[in-house]
Amino acid sequence: MDTSSEIRSSINNILYYANKVQDLTKLQMEKDAETGLLLGIDTNVGSIRFECIGAIRTAAEWIQVYCENIESNLKTAESLDKELFSNS
């Protein structure tokens, strides 16, 4: 496959940013918890905020799963290179 390296590079970039999103959501949760301990927190708003941050983190985890799927399919597609044009 002529585009394999570009696809892998794109996957690696996506994974980098998915990991970055996970790190940043963790950091934000820690900051919110620290500030909440010092100043208190509105539990209704805090609950919604923590759910949103958790949903962002979960979406980033799903992006990683999708990238694994892309990589798996890419390997299969690459393995068929010789067979694809064997009749030519």
PDB file of N, CA, C and O in Angstrom, chain B, residues numbered from 101:
ATOM      1  N   MET B 101       0.851  -1.182   0.000  1.00  0.00           N
ATOM      2  CA  MET B 101       0.000   0.000   0.000  1.00  0.00           C
ATOM      3  C   MET B 101       0.889   1.236   0.000  1.00  0.00           C
ATOM      4  O   MET B 101       1.742   1.407   0.872  1.00  0.00           O
ATOM      5  N   ASP B 102       0.683   2.061  -0.959  1.00  0.00           N
ATOM      6  CA  ASP B 102       1.507   3.256  -1.115  1.00  0.00           C
ATOM      7  C   ASP B 102       1.281   4.285  -0.010  1.00  0.00           C
ATOM      8  O   ASP B 102       2.173   5.077   0.294  1.00  0.00           O
ATOM      9  N   THR B 103       0.116   4.276   0.579  1.00  0.00           N
ATOM     10  CA  THR B 103      -0.222   5.310   1.575  1.00  0.00           C
ATOM     11  C   THR B 103      -0.070   4.840   3.024  1.00  0.00           C
ATOM     12  O   THR B 103      -0.444   5.562   3.949  1.00  0.00           O
ATOM     13  N   SER B 104       0.468   3.649   3.229  1.00  0.00           N
ATOM     14  CA  SER B 104       0.571   3.091   4.581  1.00  0.00           C
ATOM     15  C   SER B 104       1.305   4.002   5.553  1.00  0.00           C
ATOM     16  O   SER B 104       0.846   4.226   6.673  1.00  0.00           O
ATOM     17  N   SER B 105       2.437   4.521   5.124  1.00  0.00           N
ATOM     18  CA  SER B 105       3.226   5.347   6.057  1.00  0.00           C
ATOM     19  C   SER B 105       2.493   6.635   6.426  1.00  0.00           C
ATOM     20  O   SER B 105       2.576   7.095   7.565  1.00  0.00           O
ATOM     21  N   GLU B 106       1.777   7.214   5.467  1.00  0.00           N
ATOM     22  CA  GLU B 106       1.008   8.426   5.760  1.00  0.00           C
ATOM     23  C   GLU B 106      -0.163   8.130   6.698  1.00  0.00           C
ATOM     24  O   GLU B 106      -0.478   8.918   7.590  1.00  0.00           O
ATOM     25  N   ILE B 107      -0.799   6.977   6.476  1.00  0.00           N
ATOM     26  CA  ILE B 107      -1.904   6.590   7.355  1.00  0.00           C
ATOM     27  C   ILE B 107      -1.374   6.367   8.770  1.00  0.00           C
ATOM     28  O   ILE B 107      -1.972   6.836   9.738  1.00  0.00           O
ATOM     29  N   ARG B 108      -0.256   5.654   8.893  1.00  0.00           N
ATOM     30  CA  ARG B 108       0.325   5.407  10.223  1.00  0.00           C
ATOM     31  C   ARG B 108       0.737   6.714  10.897  1.00  0.00           C
ATOM     32  O   ARG B 108       0.549   6.893  12.100  1.00  0.00           O
ATOM     33  N   SER B 109       1.287   7.597  10.124  1.00  0.00           N
ATOM     34  CA  SER B 109       1.673   8.896  10.682  1.00  0.00           C
ATOM     35  C   SER B 109       0.454   9.643  11.213  1.00  0.00           C
ATOM     36  O   SER B 109       0.502  10.255  12.280  1.00  0.00           O
ATOM     37  N   SER B 110      -0.627   9.586  10.463  1.00  0.00           N
ATOM     38  CA  SER B 110      -1.870  10.226  10.906  1.00  0.00           C
ATOM     39  C   SER B 110      -2.404   9.574  12.174  1.00  0.00           C
ATOM     40  O   SER B 110      -2.855  10.259  13.092  1.00  0.00           O
ATOM     41  N   ILE B 111      -2.350   8.253  12.216  1.00  0.00           N
ATOM     42  CA  ILE B 111      -2.788   7.538  13.422  1.00  0.00           C
ATOM     43  C   ILE B 111      -1.960   7.972  14.619  1.00  0.00           C
ATOM     44  O   ILE B 111      -2.501   8.232  15.694  1.00  0.00           O
ATOM     45  N   ASN B 112      -0.655   8.050  14.434  1.00  0.00           N
ATOM     46  CA  ASN B 112       0.227   8.458  15.535  1.00  0.00           C
ATOM     47  C   ASN B 112      -0.092   9.869  16.009  1.00  0.00           C
ATOM     48  O   ASN B 112      -0.068  10.141  17.210  1.00  0.00           O
ATOM     49  N   ASN B 113      -0.389  10.761  15.081  1.00  0.00           N
ATOM     50  CA  ASN B 113      -0.766  12.130  15.461  1.00  0.00           C
ATOM     51  C   ASN B 113      -2.076  12.140  16.248  1.00  0.00           C
ATOM     52  O   ASN B 113      -2.203  12.827  17.262  1.00  0.00           O
ATOM     53  N   ILE B 114      -3.030  11.377  15.769  1.00  0.00           N
ATOM     54  CA  ILE B 114      -4.323  11.302  16.461  1.00  0.00           C
ATOM     55  C   ILE B 114      -4.135  10.741  17.863  1.00  0.00           C
ATOM     56  O   ILE B 114      -4.697  11.265  18.825  1.00  0.00           O
ATOM     57  N   LEU B 115      -3.342   9.673  17.983  1.00  0.00           N
ATOM     58  CA  LEU B 115      -3.087   9.073  19.296  1.00  0.00           C
ATOM     59  C   LEU B 115      -2.384  10.053  20.233  1.00  0.00           C
ATOM     60  O   LEU B 115      -2.684  10.106  21.425  1.00  0.00           O
ATOM     61  N   TYR B 116      -1.459  10.817  19.690  1.00  0.00           N
ATOM     62  CA  TYR B 116      -0.763  11.820  20.501  1.00  0.00           C
ATOM     63  C   TYR B 116      -1.772  12.794  21.113  1.00  0.00           C
ATOM     64  O   TYR B 116      -1.738  13.066  22.313  1.00  0.00           O
ATOM     65  N   TYR B 117      -2.652  13.302  20.288  1.00  0.00           N
ATOM     66  CA  TYR B 117      -3.621  14.292  20.773  1.00  0.00           C
ATOM     67  C   TYR B 117      -4.700  13.660  21.656  1.00  0.00           C
ATOM     68  O   TYR B 117      -5.196  14.309  22.576  1.00  0.00           O
ATOM     69  N   ALA B 118      -5.066  12.419  21.393  1.00  0.00           N
ATOM     70  CA  ALA B 118      -6.012  11.733  22.277  1.00  0.00           C
ATOM     71  C   ALA B 118      -5.394  11.568  23.667  1.00  0.00           C
ATOM     72  O   ALA B 118      -6.072  11.760  24.676  1.00  0.00           O
ATOM     73  N   ASN B 119      -4.110  11.214  23.719  1.00  0.00           N
ATOM     74  CA  ASN B 119      -3.413  11.113  25.002  1.00  0.00           C
ATOM     75  C   ASN B 119      -3.310  12.472  25.679  1.00  0.00           C
ATOM     76  O   ASN B 119      -3.448  12.582  26.898  1.00  0.00           O
ATOM     77  N   LYS B 120      -3.070  13.492  24.889  1.00  0.00           N
ATOM     78  CA  LYS B 120      -2.982  14.858  25.431  1.00  0.00           C
ATOM     79  C   LYS B 120      -4.324  15.264  26.055  1.00  0.00           C
ATOM     80  O   LYS B 120      -4.350  15.854  27.136  1.00  0.00           O
ATOM     81  N   VAL B 121      -5.414  14.958  25.391  1.00  0.00           N
ATOM     82  CA  VAL B 121      -6.749  15.254  25.921  1.00  0.00           C
ATOM     83  C   VAL B 121      -6.951  14.525  27.241  1.00  0.00           C
ATOM     84  O   VAL B 121      -7.473  15.107  28.192  1.00  0.00           O
ATOM     85  N   GLN B 122      -6.549  13.270  27.314  1.00  0.00           N
ATOM     86  CA  GLN B 122      -6.688  12.519  28.555  1.00  0.00           C
ATOM     87  C   GLN B 122      -5.866  13.157  29.685  1.00  0.00           C
ATOM     88  O   GLN B 122      -6.347  13.302  30.809  1.00  0.00           O
ATOM     89  N   ASP B 123      -4.636  13.530  29.372  1.00  0.00           N
ATOM     90  CA  ASP B 123      -3.783  14.172  30.383  1.00  0.00           C
ATOM     91  C   ASP B 123      -4.397  15.486  30.868  1.00  0.00           C
ATOM     92  O   ASP B 123      -4.402  15.776  32.064  1.00  0.00           O
ATOM     93  N   LEU B 124      -4.909  16.266  29.933  1.00  0.00           N
ATOM     94  CA  LEU B 124      -5.477  17.566  30.298  1.00  0.00           C
ATOM     95  C   LEU B 124      -6.770  17.435  31.087  1.00  0.00           C
ATOM     96  O   LEU B 124      -7.032  18.241  31.980  1.00  0.00           O
ATOM     97  N   THR B 125      -7.584  16.430  30.771  1.00  0.00           N
ATOM     98  CA  THR B 125      -8.806  16.238  31.557  1.00  0.00           C
ATOM     99  C   THR B 125      -8.463  15.801  32.973  1.00  0.00           C
ATOM    100  O   THR B 125      -9.112  16.218  33.932  1.00  0.00           O
ATOM    101  N   LYS B 126      -7.447  14.962  33.102  1.00  0.00           N
ATOM    102  CA  LYS B 126      -7.002  14.555  34.444  1.00  0.00           C
ATOM    103  C   LYS B 126      -6.510  15.769  35.226  1.00  0.00           C
ATOM    104  O   LYS B 126      -6.852  15.948  36.395  1.00  0.00           O
ATOM    105  N   LEU B 127      -5.714  16.591  34.573  1.00  0.00           N
ATOM    106  CA  LEU B 127      -5.193  17.802  35.210  1.00  0.00           C
ATOM    107  C   LEU B 127      -6.336  18.721  35.647  1.00  0.00           C
ATOM    108  O   LEU B 127      -6.310  19.262  36.753  1.00  0.00           O
ATOM    109  N   GLN B 128      -7.333  18.897  34.785  1.00  0.00           N
ATOM    110  CA  GLN B 128      -8.451  19.769  35.121  1.00  0.00           C
ATOM    111  C   GLN B 128      -9.248  19.219  36.299  1.00  0.00           C
ATOM    112  O   GLN B 128      -9.667  19.975  37.176  1.00  0.00           O
ATOM    113  N   MET B 129      -9.457  17.915  36.321  1.00  0.00           N
ATOM    114  CA  MET B 129     -10.177  17.305  37.442  1.00  0.00           C
ATOM    115  C   MET B 129      -9.415  17.543  38.752  1.00  0.00           C
ATOM    116  O   MET B 129     -10.015  17.859  39.779  1.00  0.00           O
ATOM    117  N   GLU B 130      -8.098  17.387  38.702  1.00  0.00           N
ATOM    118  CA  GLU B 130      -7.285  17.611  39.897  1.00  0.00           C
ATOM    119  C   GLU B 130      -7.359  19.065  40.350  1.00  0.00           C
ATOM    120  O   GLU B 130      -7.476  19.345  41.544  1.00  0.00           O
ATOM    121  N   LYS B 131      -7.290  19.986  39.394  1.00  0.00           N
ATOM    122  CA  LYS B 131      -7.386  21.416  39.732  1.00  0.00           C
ATOM    123  C   LYS B 131      -8.754  21.753  40.326  1.00  0.00           C
ATOM    124  O   LYS B 131      -8.847  22.482  41.314  1.00  0.00           O
ATOM    125  N   ASP B 132      -9.810  21.219  39.719  1.00  0.00           N
ATOM    126  CA  ASP B 132     -11.156  21.465  40.235  1.00  0.00           C
ATOM    127  C   ASP B 132     -11.313  20.902  41.639  1.00  0.00           C
ATOM    128  O   ASP B 132     -11.934  21.527  42.500  1.00  0.00           O
ATOM    129  N   ALA B 133     -10.750  19.720  41.870  1.00  0.00           N
ATOM    130  CA  ALA B 133     -10.852  19.105  43.192  1.00  0.00           C
ATOM    131  C   ALA B 133     -10.099  19.936  44.236  1.00  0.00           C
ATOM    132  O   ALA B 133     -10.600  20.159  45.337  1.00  0.00           O
ATOM    133  N   GLU B 134      -8.897  20.388  43.883  1.00  0.00           N
ATOM    134  CA  GLU B 134      -8.117  21.211  44.807  1.00  0.00           C
ATOM    135  C   GLU B 134      -8.834  22.520  45.127  1.00  0.00           C
ATOM    136  O   GLU B 134      -8.941  22.913  46.289  1.00  0.00           O
ATOM    137  N   THR B 135      -9.318  23.183  44.096  1.00  0.00           N
ATOM    138  CA  THR B 135     -10.039  24.444  44.288  1.00  0.00           C
ATOM    139  C   THR B 135     -11.319  24.211  45.078  1.00  0.00           C
ATOM    140  O   THR B 135     -11.676  25.017  45.937  1.00  0.00           O
ATOM    141  N   GLY B 136     -12.004  23.123  44.792  1.00  0.00           N
ATOM    142  CA  GLY B 136     -13.224  22.787  45.507  1.00  0.00           C
ATOM    143  C   GLY B 136     -12.976  22.562  46.988  1.00  0.00           C
ATOM    144  O   GLY B 136     -13.793  22.944  47.825  1.00  0.00           O
ATOM    145  N   LEU B 137     -11.849  21.943  47.311  1.00  0.00           N
ATOM    146  CA  LEU B 137     -11.515  21.725  48.718  1.00  0.00           C
ATOM    147  C   LEU B 137     -11.242  23.050  49.437  1.00  0.00           C
ATOM    148  O   LEU B 137     -11.572  23.207  50.612  1.00  0.00           O
ATOM    149  N   LEU B 138     -10.643  23.988  48.723  1.00  0.00           N
ATOM    150  CA  LEU B 138     -10.311  25.285  49.326  1.00  0.00           C
ATOM    151  C   LEU B 138     -11.509  26.219  49.415  1.00  0.00           C
ATOM    152  O   LEU B 138     -11.725  26.867  50.439  1.00  0.00           O
ATOM    153  N   LEU B 139     -12.279  26.284  48.347  1.00  0.00           N
ATOM    154  CA  LEU B 139     -13.332  27.289  48.246  1.00  0.00           C
ATOM    155  C   LEU B 139     -14.745  26.718  48.330  1.00  0.00           C
ATOM    156  O   LEU B 139     -15.711  27.469  48.463  1.00  0.00           O
ATOM    157  N   GLY B 140     -14.867  25.426  48.255  1.00  0.00           N
ATOM    158  CA  GLY B 140     -16.186  24.820  48.173  1.00  0.00           C
ATOM    159  C   GLY B 140     -16.621  24.751  46.724  1.00  0.00           C
ATOM    160  O   GLY B 140     -16.001  25.340  45.839  1.00  0.00           O
ATOM    161  N   ILE B 141     -17.690  24.026  46.502  1.00  0.00           N
ATOM    162  CA  ILE B 141     -18.134  23.836  45.129  1.00  0.00           C
ATOM    163  C   ILE B 141     -19.654  23.681  45.125  1.00  0.00           C
ATOM    164  O   ILE B 141     -20.232  23.080  46.030  1.00  0.00           O
ATOM    165  N   ASP B 142     -20.279  24.225  44.104  1.00  0.00           N
ATOM    166  CA  ASP B 142     -21.708  24.019  43.898  1.00  0.00           C
ATOM    167  C   ASP B 142     -21.869  22.598  43.377  1.00  0.00           C
ATOM    168  O   ASP B 142     -21.432  22.294  42.267  1.00  0.00           O
ATOM    169  N   THR B 143     -22.483  21.738  44.155  1.00  0.00           N
ATOM    170  CA  THR B 143     -22.540  20.318  43.789  1.00  0.00           C
ATOM    171  C   THR B 143     -23.339  20.056  42.506  1.00  0.00           C
ATOM    172  O   THR B 143     -23.017  19.133  41.758  1.00  0.00           O
ATOM    173  N   ASN B 144     -24.368  20.853  42.250  1.00  0.00           N
ATOM    174  CA  ASN B 144     -25.129  20.658  41.004  1.00  0.00           C
ATOM    175  C   ASN B 144     -24.273  20.973  39.791  1.00  0.00           C
ATOM    176  O   ASN B 144     -24.194  20.187  38.846  1.00  0.00           O
ATOM    177  N   VAL B 145     -23.640  22.120  39.829  1.00  0.00           N
ATOM    178  CA  VAL B 145     -22.784  22.523  38.709  1.00  0.00           C
ATOM    179  C   VAL B 145     -21.563  21.609  38.633  1.00  0.00           C
ATOM    180  O   VAL B 145     -21.153  21.191  37.550  1.00  0.00           O
ATOM    181  N   GLY B 146     -20.991  21.306  39.798  1.00  0.00           N
ATOM    182  CA  GLY B 146     -19.815  20.443  39.838  1.00  0.00           C
ATOM    183  C   GLY B 146     -20.092  19.068  39.262  1.00  0.00           C
ATOM    184  O   GLY B 146     -19.255  18.498  38.561  1.00  0.00           O
ATOM    185  N   SER B 147     -21.255  18.544  39.557  1.00  0.00           N
ATOM    186  CA  SER B 147     -21.623  17.232  39.048  1.00  0.00           C
ATOM    187  C   SER B 147     -21.680  17.232  37.523  1.00  0.00           C
ATOM    188  O   SER B 147     -21.160  16.329  36.868  1.00  0.00           O
ATOM    189  N   ILE B 148     -22.314  18.249  36.978  1.00  0.00           N
ATOM    190  CA  ILE B 148     -22.415  18.359  35.513  1.00  0.00           C
ATOM    191  C   ILE B 148     -21.023  18.530  34.903  1.00  0.00           C
ATOM    192  O   ILE B 148     -20.691  17.906  33.895  1.00  0.00           O
ATOM    193  N   ARG B 149     -20.214  19.392  35.537  1.00  0.00           N
ATOM    194  CA  ARG B 149     -18.861  19.640  35.019  1.00  0.00           C
ATOM    195  C   ARG B 149     -18.037  18.355  35.021  1.00  0.00           C
ATOM    196  O   ARG B 149     -17.390  18.037  34.023  1.00  0.00           O
ATOM    197  N   PHE B 150     -18.051  17.609  36.138  1.00  0.00           N
ATOM    198  CA  PHE B 150     -17.271  16.381  36.216  1.00  0.00           C
ATOM    199  C   PHE B 150     -17.772  15.337  35.220  1.00  0.00           C
ATOM    200  O   PHE B 150     -16.976  14.583  34.660  1.00  0.00           O
ATOM    201  N   GLU B 151     -19.079  15.291  34.997  1.00  0.00           N
ATOM    202  CA  GLU B 151     -19.611  14.381  33.989  1.00  0.00           C
ATOM    203  C   GLU B 151     -19.127  14.760  32.590  1.00  0.00           C
ATOM    204  O   GLU B 151     -18.778  13.892  31.789  1.00  0.00           O
ATOM    205  N   CYS B 152     -19.108  16.053  32.307  1.00  0.00           N
ATOM    206  CA  CYS B 152     -18.632  16.520  30.993  1.00  0.00           C
ATOM    207  C   CYS B 152     -17.156  16.183  30.798  1.00  0.00           C
ATOM    208  O   CYS B 152     -16.760  15.692  29.741  1.00  0.00           O
ATOM    209  N   ILE B 153     -16.355  16.445  31.809  1.00  0.00           N
ATOM    210  CA  ILE B 153     -14.926  16.144  31.711  1.00  0.00           C
ATOM    211  C   ILE B 153     -14.720  14.639  31.565  1.00  0.00           C
ATOM    212  O   ILE B 153     -13.864  14.200  30.797  1.00  0.00           O
ATOM    213  N   GLY B 154     -15.502  13.850  32.298  1.00  0.00           N
ATOM    214  CA  GLY B 154     -15.421  12.397  32.167  1.00  0.00           C
ATOM    215  C   GLY B 154     -15.810  11.926  30.777  1.00  0.00           C
ATOM    216  O   GLY B 154     -15.202  11.004  30.232  1.00  0.00           O
ATOM    217  N   ALA B 155     -16.820  12.558  30.207  1.00  0.00           N
ATOM    218  CA  ALA B 155     -17.250  12.198  28.853  1.00  0.00           C
ATOM    219  C   ALA B 155     -16.168  12.541  27.824  1.00  0.00           C
ATOM    220  O   ALA B 155     -15.957  11.802  26.862  1.00  0.00           O
ATOM    221  N   ILE B 156     -15.497  13.652  28.036  1.00  0.00           N
ATOM    222  CA  ILE B 156     -14.390  14.034  27.139  1.00  0.00           C
ATOM    223  C   ILE B 156     -13.291  12.976  27.215  1.00  0.00           C
ATOM    224  O   ILE B 156     -12.773  12.523  26.194  1.00  0.00           O
ATOM    225  N   ARG B 157     -12.951  12.595  28.431  1.00  0.00           N
ATOM    226  CA  ARG B 157     -11.903  11.581  28.637  1.00  0.00           C
ATOM    227  C   ARG B 157     -12.295  10.253  27.986  1.00  0.00           C
ATOM    228  O   ARG B 157     -11.475   9.613  27.328  1.00  0.00           O
ATOM    229  N   THR B 158     -13.537   9.849  28.169  1.00  0.00           N
ATOM    230  CA  THR B 158     -14.014   8.595  27.580  1.00  0.00           C
ATOM    231  C   THR B 158     -13.970   8.654  26.056  1.00  0.00           C
ATOM    232  O   THR B 158     -13.604   7.676  25.405  1.00  0.00           O
ATOM    233  N   ALA B 159     -14.338   9.788  25.492  1.00  0.00           N
ATOM    234  CA  ALA B 159     -14.279   9.938  24.030  1.00  0.00           C
ATOM    235  C   ALA B 159     -12.844   9.789  23.537  1.00  0.00           C
ATOM    236  O   ALA B 159     -12.603   9.170  22.500  1.00  0.00           O
ATOM    237  N   ALA B 160     -11.900  10.347  24.271  1.00  0.00           N
ATOM    238  CA  ALA B 160     -10.486  10.218  23.893  1.00  0.00           C
ATOM    239  C   ALA B 160     -10.043   8.756  23.964  1.00  0.00           C
ATOM    240  O   ALA B 160      -9.256   8.303  23.133  1.00  0.00           O
ATOM    241  N   GLU B 161     -10.548   8.022  24.951  1.00  0.00           N
ATOM    242  CA  GLU B 161     -10.234   6.591  25.041  1.00  0.00           C
ATOM    243  C   GLU B 161     -10.815   5.833  23.853  1.00  0.00           C
ATOM    244  O   GLU B 161     -10.178   4.921  23.327  1.00  0.00           O
ATOM    245  N   TRP B 162     -12.021   6.207  23.428  1.00  0.00           N
ATOM    246  CA  TRP B 162     -12.624   5.564  22.258  1.00  0.00           C
ATOM    247  C   TRP B 162     -11.835   5.884  20.997  1.00  0.00           C
ATOM    248  O   TRP B 162     -11.707   5.038  20.112  1.00  0.00           O
ATOM    249  N   ILE B 163     -11.317   7.075  20.911  1.00  0.00           N
ATOM    250  CA  ILE B 163     -10.476   7.429  19.754  1.00  0.00           C
ATOM    251  C   ILE B 163      -9.288   6.477  19.674  1.00  0.00           C
ATOM    252  O   ILE B 163      -8.906   6.050  18.584  1.00  0.00           O
ATOM    253  N   GLN B 164      -8.703   6.144  20.817  1.00  0.00           N
ATOM    254  CA  GLN B 164      -7.590   5.196  20.834  1.00  0.00           C
ATOM    255  C   GLN B 164      -8.032   3.821  20.330  1.00  0.00           C
ATOM    256  O   GLN B 164      -7.309   3.171  19.575  1.00  0.00           O
ATOM    257  N   VAL B 165      -9.205   3.386  20.743  1.00  0.00           N
ATOM    258  CA  VAL B 165      -9.735   2.095  20.278  1.00  0.00           C
ATOM    259  C   VAL B 165      -9.937   2.128  18.763  1.00  0.00           C
ATOM    260  O   VAL B 165      -9.585   1.177  18.066  1.00  0.00           O
ATOM    261  N   TYR B 166     -10.501   3.221  18.258  1.00  0.00           N
ATOM    262  CA  TYR B 166     -10.713   3.343  16.814  1.00  0.00           C
ATOM    263  C   TYR B 166      -9.391   3.333  16.060  1.00  0.00           C
ATOM    264  O   TYR B 166      -9.302   2.761  14.974  1.00  0.00           O
ATOM    265  N   CYS B 167      -8.370   3.959  16.624  1.00  0.00           N
ATOM    266  CA  CYS B 167      -7.057   3.953  15.979  1.00  0.00           C
ATOM    267  C   CYS B 167      -6.475   2.544  15.937  1.00  0.00           C
ATOM    268  O   CYS B 167      -5.839   2.167  14.952  1.00  0.00           O
ATOM    269  N   GLU B 168      -6.684   1.767  16.990  1.00  0.00           N
ATOM    270  CA  GLU B 168      -6.243   0.373  16.988  1.00  0.00           C
ATOM    271  C   GLU B 168      -6.949  -0.394  15.871  1.00  0.00           C
ATOM    272  O   GLU B 168      -6.335  -1.220  15.197  1.00  0.00           O
ATOM    273  N   ASN B 169      -8.233  -0.121  15.677  1.00  0.00           N
ATOM    274  CA  ASN B 169      -8.996  -0.760  14.613  1.00  0.00           C
ATOM    275  C   ASN B 169      -8.448  -0.370  13.245  1.00  0.00           C
ATOM    276  O   ASN B 169      -8.309  -1.215  12.360  1.00  0.00           O
ATOM    277  N   ILE B 170      -8.139   0.903  13.079  1.00  0.00           N
ATOM    278  CA  ILE B 170      -7.565   1.365  11.803  1.00  0.00           C
ATOM    279  C   ILE B 170      -6.248   0.661  11.540  1.00  0.00           C
ATOM    280  O   ILE B 170      -6.002   0.200  10.425  1.00  0.00           O
ATOM    281  N   GLU B 171      -5.400   0.573  12.555  1.00  0.00           N
ATOM    282  CA  GLU B 171      -4.093  -0.086  12.405  1.00  0.00           C
ATOM    283  C   GLU B 171      -4.267  -1.555  12.040  1.00  0.00           C
ATOM    284  O   GLU B 171      -3.557  -2.069  11.175  1.00  0.00           O
ATOM    285  N   SER B 172      -5.195  -2.224  12.687  1.00  0.00           N
ATOM    286  CA  SER B 172      -5.450  -3.633  12.392  1.00  0.00           C
ATOM    287  C   SER B 172      -5.899  -3.821  10.948  1.00  0.00           C
ATOM    288  O   SER B 172      -5.420  -4.715  10.250  1.00  0.00           O
ATOM    289  N   ASN B 173      -6.807  -2.983  10.516  1.00  0.00           N
ATOM    290  CA  ASN B 173      -7.279  -3.067   9.126  1.00  0.00           C
ATOM    291  C   ASN B 173      -6.193  -2.683   8.137  1.00  0.00           C
ATOM    292  O   ASN B 173      -6.131  -3.235   7.039  1.00  0.00           O
ATOM    293  N   LEU B 174      -5.351  -1.757   8.510  1.00  0.00           N
ATOM    294  CA  LEU B 174      -4.239  -1.370   7.642  1.00  0.00           C
ATOM    295  C   LEU B 174      -3.292  -2.547   7.445  1.00  0.00           C
ATOM    296  O   LEU B 174      -2.850  -2.803   6.325  1.00  0.00           O
ATOM    297  N   LYS B 175      -2.978  -3.260   8.513  1.00  0.00           N
ATOM    298  CA  LYS B 175      -2.103  -4.435   8.405  1.00  0.00           C
ATOM    299  C   LYS B 175      -2.703  -5.481   7.481  1.00  0.00           C
ATOM    300  O   LYS B 175      -2.001  -6.066   6.657  1.00  0.00           O
ATOM    301  N   THR B 176      -3.992  -5.712   7.617  1.00  0.00           N
ATOM    302  CA  THR B 176      -4.659  -6.688   6.747  1.00  0.00           C
ATOM    303  C   THR B 176      -4.614  -6.223   5.296  1.00  0.00           C
ATOM    304  O   THR B 176      -4.319  -7.011   4.398  1.00  0.00           O
ATOM    305  N   ALA B 177      -4.904  -4.959   5.070  1.00  0.00           N
ATOM    306  CA  ALA B 177      -4.866  -4.426   3.706  1.00  0.00           C
ATOM    307  C   ALA B 177      -3.459  -4.537   3.118  1.00  0.00           C
ATOM    308  O   ALA B 177      -3.302  -4.878   1.945  1.00  0.00           O
ATOM    309  N   GLU B 178      -2.449  -4.255   3.918  1.00  0.00           N
ATOM    310  CA  GLU B 178      -1.065  -4.368   3.442  1.00  0.00           C
ATOM    311  C   GLU B 178      -0.715  -5.811   3.087  1.00  0.00           C
ATOM    312  O   GLU B 178      -0.013  -6.068   2.109  1.00  0.00           O
ATOM    313  N   SER B 179      -1.209  -6.737   3.887  1.00  0.00           N
ATOM    314  CA  SER B 179      -0.882  -8.143   3.643  1.00  0.00           C
ATOM    315  C   SER B 179      -1.473  -8.654   2.320  1.00  0.00           C
ATOM    316  O   SER B 179      -1.059  -9.700   1.820  1.00  0.00           O
ATOM    317  N   LEU B 180      -2.414  -7.936   1.767  1.00  0.00           N
ATOM    318  CA  LEU B 180      -3.058  -8.348   0.521  1.00  0.00           C
ATOM    319  C   LEU B 180      -2.457  -7.698  -0.720  1.00  0.00           C
ATOM    320  O   LEU B 180      -2.945  -7.905  -1.831  1.00  0.00           O
ATOM    321  N   ASP B 181      -1.391  -6.909  -0.530  1.00  0.00           N
ATOM    322  CA  ASP B 181      -0.777  -6.213  -1.662  1.00  0.00           C
ATOM    323  C   ASP B 181      -0.426  -7.153  -2.813  1.00  0.00           C
ATOM    324  O   ASP B 181      -0.807  -6.904  -3.957  1.00  0.00           O
ATOM    325  N   LYS B 182       0.292  -8.223  -2.516  1.00  0.00           N
ATOM    326  CA  LYS B 182       0.753  -9.132  -3.576  1.00  0.00           C
ATOM    327  C   LYS B 182      -0.404  -9.840  -4.260  1.00  0.00           C
ATOM    328  O   LYS B 182      -0.380 -10.045  -5.473  1.00  0.00           O
ATOM    329  N   GLU B 183      -1.410 -10.214  -3.493  1.00  0.00           N
ATOM    330  CA  GLU B 183      -2.563 -10.929  -4.046  1.00  0.00           C
ATOM    331  C   GLU B 183      -3.446 -10.028  -4.897  1.00  0.00           C
ATOM    332  O   GLU B 183      -4.071 -10.483  -5.855  1.00  0.00           O
ATOM    333  N   LEU B 184      -3.494  -8.751  -4.543  1.00  0.00           N
ATOM    334  CA  LEU B 184      -4.396  -7.824  -5.215  1.00  0.00           C
ATOM    335  C   LEU B 184      -4.101  -7.748  -6.715  1.00  0.00           C
ATOM    336  O   LEU B 184      -5.018  -7.709  -7.535  1.00  0.00           O
ATOM    337  N   PHE B 185      -2.832  -7.730  -7.057  1.00  0.00           N
ATOM    338  CA  PHE B 185      -2.456  -7.560  -8.463  1.00  0.00           C
ATOM    339  C   PHE B 185      -1.815  -8.830  -9.035  1.00  0.00           C
ATOM    340  O   PHE B 185      -1.039  -8.752  -9.987  1.00  0.00           O
ATOM    341  N   SER B 186      -2.127  -9.970  -8.477  1.00  0.00           N
ATOM    342  CA  SER B 186      -1.481 -11.217  -8.919  1.00  0.00           C
ATOM    343  C   SER B 186      -1.931 -11.635 -10.313  1.00  0.00           C
ATOM    344  O   SER B 186      -1.208 -12.378 -10.977  1.00  0.00           O
ATOM    345  N   ASN B 187      -3.071 -11.199 -10.777  1.00  0.00           N
ATOM    346  CA  ASN B 187      -3.559 -11.580 -12.091  1.00  0.00           C
ATOM    347  C   ASN B 187      -3.031 -10.668 -13.200  1.00  0.00           C
ATOM    348  O   ASN B 187      -3.284 -10.914 -14.380  1.00  0.00           O
ATOM    349  N   SER B 188      -2.313  -9.637 -12.830  1.00  0.00           N
ATOM    350  CA  SER B 188      -1.840  -8.691 -13.843  1.00  0.00           C
ATOM    351  C   SER B 188      -0.613  -9.188 -14.546  1.00  0.00           C
ATOM    352  O   SER B 188      -0.089  -8.508 -15.429  1.00  0.00           O
TER     353      SER B 188
END
